[in-house]
Amino acid sequence: MSSGAEVIEYRPSDDEPFMNPRQRDYFRAKLNAWKEDILRESRETLDNLQEENQNHPDMADRASSESDRSLELRTRDRQRKLIAKIDAALKRIEDGSYGYCEETGDPIGIARLDARPIATLSLEAQELHERREKVYRDE
């Protein structure tokens, strides 16, 4: 007989009220964990860049180092933008608009939010948006 209660990991489902307090807590924790992972990776990248910041007498080594540095900086820029989107999603959780499509106001859907917790459009609105973008690109 076990003395402690078994820990059951909560997964939001469509069988419960949409964006109830338990779902909001789940997505808040998911977003904060994602943000922490990105910040940790960013700190590691910064440490690596500082270690790499040494003179390379060989031109090939120097070129390779510069290429690596450029890639790291582009990655950090993408991470910075992603953190801004995560922060915006956390703000929407606080103001009550999280989980609802910016264009239609309809619920985005638990499965989509679980896969992409920073989503601001329902799947239908996203597909329409992408079709419009493709039309403009093809013109």
Secondary structure, 3 states (H helix, E strand, C coil): CCCCCCCCCCCCCCCCCCCCHHHHHHHHHHHHHHHHHHHHHHHHHHHHHHHHCCCCCCHHHHHHHHHHHHHHHHHHHHHHHHHHHHHHHHHHHHHCCCCECCCCCCECCHHHHHHCCCCCCCHHHHHHHHHHHHHHHHC
